[in-house]
Every structure is written in structure tokens, then in C-alpha cells.
Amino acid sequence: MTLPLEIHNLVKRYQGSSVDAVKGVSLDVQGGEVFGLLGPNGAGKTTIISAITTLEKPTSGTVKVFGVDVTQDPMFTKKQIGVVHQEVINSGFFDVEEILEFQSGYYGLRKNKERIHFLLNKLALYEHRNKRVKQLSGGMKRRLMIAKALVHNPKLLLLDEPTAGVDIRLREDLWSFVRELRGEGTSVLLTTHYLEEAEQLCDRVGIINLGSVVCVGATKEIVRQYTLRKIRILFAEPVVLTSPYLVEVVGKDYFFVIPQEKPLGEFINELGVPTQLVRDIQIEEGDLEEAFLKLVSPKDGPVSL
């Protein structure tokens, strides 16, 4: 089966630099999935997006969109993908509907009113369709960028920090729409610094640091493997424990950190404390942010799940 996106051993070195911005990155995006490309600032995420969209030519390696090398047939690539960039682009003297009509024309879509109105309604822009872009709020401009990216109904959507600086309502609306698109078979490559969102939305994630992939895998599996479970137990009276998982004692509160895969019942039994002495138990599961922070400064080399 042809994958929406395949990146193999991608290397990018900018002219005049002695350091590779991207160092042999390999990953793919499956059909109908949301894939999160995560990393700190300067990790190489935008460079990878630029290579996919043909804005930057790889120094070496290949990028394929639906089986076609983007450097060999850039026009095919541009027809298959939609892109929402970080920066808000302001074409201030045209109204919203005109912008989407122009955007449709770039793809040879002369009669695209139905699709335009569908997107305007989905993104809560319909009542603003006759406003000039310069009259829109920052959030509405961001919605317009998303509509532009989807006007030709692409099967691969690239979202580069789409919710940076936007309000909670827009963020929730966007993620709801992304889930709808995924349900319709659209594949999504997402970059974001909001790791809680990535954890909730992404089927898989790839974490990169300093231009290299450090981990690729199912989101839940990465959280399970690279995080710890934090447990607080309140006892009725102070107890004597020798557990290797005990990290702190504050009065009758005992704090533990255990591996995710360790069964809670087994852990409680190992403590050897009568259950009638237990007054309260609080459990805090690990999350993607914890895994991310561990992986962006690993001692070992790249890993794949």
C-alpha cells in the first residue's frame, strides 16, 4: 500500500553551515492517522516540513508523497498536500471568500463554491466571508489559513504549530475538525509544543532532537515505556518501609515512583503493610511531556517502538 508520506534518511545542510540541520531522519505517516512530529525549538521540524512541501531541497535522502519523490514531481506533491504554516499570512485587501476562490484557482478548481462554503461553516467563518482579511481577528486569520489548506480537499494535511497563540475555543474546534478529517481518511502530520494536545490527538509520534530522530512509536506505548507512575499513600499511622520505590515521607504521607508496567496490587502487597492502615491512595500516571523531556536528552542512541 502506498503511504501518504515516506521520509528516508533525510539530510539537510544549509549553504555556509558546517552542521546538518536534519541528520538522516526516517519516518512515515500511515493512511488515516494523525502523526505528531515533536521536538524542542531548533530540532529540525520546520526544515522537515519545508522539504516535504518542496520549499527546501534535501541535501540527500528522499521524501515521497503517495509514492512520488517530491523533488521529481513537485506539482503532484502540491496537489496532494495542504499546509498550515506557523506564520499568519495576511492578504489584507481581499475578503475571505475571495481568498478561498483564488486559492481554489491555484489548483484548477473554478467551481468550488460548495467546498468553500462547507469550510467556512466548519471553521465558523461564514458570517465573516465578506470581510477583508485585515478586519479579522488573529484567531479568524488562523481559521482562514486552515480553510486555504483544505480548499482542494487534500489527503495529506501538514499542520505546523497551528494553535500557537490562539484561544482555547479555536484550539478545541480545530482538534475536533482534525478528528473528523482523520475519520474521513485524511492523514495529518502535526508539529506542536502543546504536548498534552499531541498525547490526546496523535496515533503515533516521532520525537526529534538536534536534527535526529530519537524515538518513533505509538503515543501510548511511548508514554508507557518512558514514564513512571507516581503514587501517594496516606497511612493511619507512621510505618517502617524498605521499598526501593519510596522517594519521600511527609508525616503519614508516603510518596513512591514505580514503573508503568508494575501492577498496583503487586506493589501494595510488596509493601507488607496491613490494608486497614491505608487511609487514602492517589495515583498520577505519566504523560507525553514526561516522556518527551526524558527523550530529548537521552544517553543512548535513537530508539524505535
C-alpha positions in Angstrom: 0.0 0.0 0.0 1.3 3.4 -0.9 1.9 5.6 2.1 0.8 9.2 2.3 4.3 10.2 3.4 7.7 8.4 3.5 10.9 10.1 4.6 14.1 8.0 4.2 17.4 9.1 5.5 16.7 12.8 5.0 19.7 15.1 5.4 19.6 18.9 5.1 22.7 21.1 5.4 22.2 24.8 4.6 24.7 26.6 2.5 27.5 28.1 4.6 26.8 25.9 7.5 29.1 23.1 8.8 26.3 21.4 10.7 23.4 19.4 9.4 20.0 20.8 10.3 18.5 17.4 9.7 20.6 14.3 10.2 19.3 11.1 8.5 15.7 11.4 9.5 13.5 8.4 8.5 9.8 8.2 9.3 6.4 7.7 7.6 2.8 8.7 8.0 0.2 6.0 7.6 -3.1 6.4 5.9 -5.8 8.0 8.1 -3.6 8.7 11.1 -2.5 11.8 13.0 1.3 11.7 13.4 2.9 14.1 15.7 6.4 15.4 14.9 7.7 16.7 18.2 10.9 18.4 19.3 12.3 21.4 21.0 13.0 24.7 19.1 15.7 24.2 16.5 15.3 20.4 16.4 14.6 20.4 12.6 10.8 20.2 12.5 10.3 23.1 10.2 13.1 22.0 7.9 11.4 18.7 7.5 8.1 20.4 6.7 10.0 22.6 4.2 11.5 19.5 2.5 8.0 17.8 2.2 6.5 20.9 0.7 9.4 21.4 -1.8 10.4 24.7 -0.3 13.8 23.2 0.6 15.7 20.6 -1.5 17.2 17.7 0.6 21.0 17.5 0.7 20.5 13.8 0.5 17.8 11.2 1.2 14.3 11.0 -0.2 10.8 12.4 0.6 7.9 10.7 -1.1 4.2 11.8 -1.0 1.9 9.0 -2.1 4.8 7.2 -3.6 6.2 10.0 -5.6 9.5 11.7 -4.9 8.7 15.4 -4.1 11.9 16.6 -6.0 10.9 14.7 -9.1 7.3 15.8 -9.4 6.7 18.9 -7.1 3.4 19.7 -8.8 2.0 16.3 -7.9 3.1 16.9 -4.3 1.5 20.3 -4.0 -1.8 18.9 -5.3 -1.8 16.2 -2.7 -1.0 18.2 0.4 -2.5 21.1 2.4 -0.2 23.2 4.6 -0.9 25.4 7.6 2.3 27.3 8.4 3.3 28.8 11.7 3.1 32.4 10.5 -0.2 34.1 9.8 -0.2 35.3 6.2 -2.2 38.5 5.7 -3.7 39.3 2.3 -5.5 42.2 3.8 -7.2 43.8 0.8 -9.3 40.8 -0.3 -12.3 39.4 1.5 -12.4 35.9 3.0 -14.4 34.3 0.2 -12.2 35.9 -2.5 -9.1 34.5 -0.9 -10.6 31.0 -0.9 -11.7 31.4 -4.6 -8.2 32.5 -5.5 -6.7 29.5 -3.6 -9.1 27.2 -5.4 -7.9 28.6 -8.7 -4.3 27.6 -8.0 -5.5 24.0 -8.1 -7.6 24.5 -11.3 -10.8 24.4 -9.3 -13.0 27.0 -11.0 -16.3 25.9 -9.5 -15.5 25.2 -5.8 -18.2 27.2 -4.1 -19.7 24.2 -2.3 -16.3 23.2 -0.8 -15.6 26.8 0.2 -18.9 27.3 1.9 -18.5 23.9 3.7 -15.2 25.1 5.1 -16.5 28.5 6.0 -19.2 26.9 8.0 -17.0 24.3 9.6 -14.5 26.9 10.7 -17.1 29.5 11.9 -16.1 31.9 9.1 -19.3 32.0 7.1 -20.7 35.2 8.7 -17.3 36.8 8.1 -17.0 35.7 4.5 -17.4 39.3 3.1 -14.9 40.9 5.5 -11.5 41.9 4.3 -8.7 39.8 5.8 -7.3 42.8 7.6 -10.5 43.2 9.5 -10.3 39.7 11.0 -9.0 38.9 14.5 -5.9 36.8 14.8 -7.9 33.7 15.6 -10.1 34.2 12.5 -7.0 34.7 10.3 -5.7 31.3 11.6 -9.0 29.7 10.7 -8.7 31.2 7.2 -5.3 29.6 6.8 -6.7 26.3 7.7 -9.5 26.8 5.2 -7.0 27.7 2.5 -5.0 24.5 3.2 -8.1 22.4 2.8 -9.9 24.1 -0.1 -8.7 21.5 -2.6 -9.6 18.5 -0.3 -6.0 17.2 0.2 -5.4 13.7 1.5 -2.3 14.8 3.5 -2.5 17.8 5.8 0.6 19.4 7.3 -0.1 21.4 10.5 3.0 23.4 11.6 2.2 24.8 15.1 -1.4 25.5 14.0 -2.6 26.6 17.5 0.3 28.8 18.5 -1.1 31.9 20.2 -4.8 31.0 19.7 -7.6 30.8 22.2 -8.9 27.7 23.8 -12.1 27.7 21.7 -10.3 27.7 18.4 -7.9 25.0 19.6 -10.8 22.7 20.6 -12.6 23.5 17.3 -9.5 22.7 15.3 -8.9 19.4 17.0 -12.5 18.3 16.6 -12.2 19.1 12.9 -8.9 17.2 12.7 -10.6 14.1 14.2 -13.3 14.4 11.6 -10.8 14.6 8.8 -9.0 11.6 10.2 -12.3 9.7 10.2 -12.7 10.5 6.6 -9.3 9.1 5.7 -7.2 12.2 5.7 -3.7 11.8 7.1 -2.2 14.6 9.3 1.3 15.5 10.2 1.3 17.8 13.2 4.0 19.8 14.8 3.2 21.3 18.2 4.7 22.4 21.5 1.4 21.6 23.3 2.3 18.1 24.3 -1.0 17.4 26.1 -2.8 18.0 22.8 -0.4 15.7 21.0 -1.0 13.0 23.5 -4.8 13.2 23.1 -4.8 13.6 19.3 -1.8 11.7 17.8 -1.9 8.0 17.0 1.9 7.9 16.7 4.6 10.5 17.4 8.2 10.9 16.3 10.4 12.9 18.7 13.5 14.6 17.2 16.3 16.5 18.8 19.2 18.3 17.2 18.2 17.1 13.8 18.0 13.4 14.6 15.1 11.0 15.4 15.3 9.8 19.0 12.0 7.8 19.1 9.1 6.8 16.9 6.2 4.8 18.1 2.6 4.7 19.2 1.8 7.5 21.6 0.5 5.4 24.4 3.4 3.0 24.1 6.0 5.8 24.3 4.2 7.1 27.4 4.2 3.6 29.0 7.8 2.9 28.3 9.4 6.2 29.2 7.4 7.4 32.2 6.9 6.4 35.8 3.7 6.2 37.9 3.7 8.4 41.0 1.8 7.1 44.0 0.9 8.8 47.3 -0.3 6.7 50.2 -1.7 8.2 53.4 -1.4 5.8 56.3 -3.3 5.9 59.6 0.0 6.0 61.4 3.7 6.1 60.5 5.0 2.8 59.2 8.5 1.4 58.6 9.1 0.6 54.9 12.2 -0.5 52.9 10.6 -0.3 49.5 13.0 0.7 46.6 10.2 2.8 45.2 9.9 5.1 48.2 11.1 8.6 47.4 9.8 10.8 50.2 7.9 10.7 53.5 6.0 13.7 54.9 4.3 12.8 58.2 1.9 10.0 57.3 2.1 10.6 53.6 4.4 8.3 51.7 5.4 9.0 48.1 6.5 6.3 45.6 7.6 6.1 42.0 7.0 2.8 40.2 7.4 1.6 36.6 4.2 1.8 34.5 4.2 -1.9 33.8 4.3 -2.9 37.5 0.8 -4.0 38.7 -0.6 -1.8 41.5 -1.8 -4.8 43.5 1.7 -6.4 43.4 3.2 -3.2 44.6 0.8 -2.9 47.5 1.5 -6.5 48.5 5.2 -5.9 48.4 4.9 -3.1 51.0 3.7 -5.6 53.5 1.6 -3.1 55.4 -1.9 -4.1 56.6 -4.5 -2.7 54.4 -6.5 -1.4 57.3 -3.7 1.2 57.9 -4.2 2.6 54.4 -6.4 5.7 54.6 -6.0 7.1 51.0 -4.2 6.3 47.7 -3.6 8.8 44.9 -2.1 7.8 41.6 -0.6 10.1 39.0 0.1 8.5 35.6 3.0 9.5 33.4 2.3 11.7 30.3 3.8 12.5 27.0 5.5 15.6 28.4 7.5 13.5 30.9 8.5 11.0 28.1 9.5 13.9 25.8 11.7 15.5 28.4 13.4 12.2 29.0 14.0 11.5 25.4 15.3 14.9 24.2 18.4 14.4 26.2 19.0 10.6 26.1 22.2 9.0 27.0 21.8 6.3 24.4 21.2 6.4 20.7 17.9 6.6 18.7 15.2 4.1 19.6 12.1 2.9 17.8 9.0 1.3 19.2 
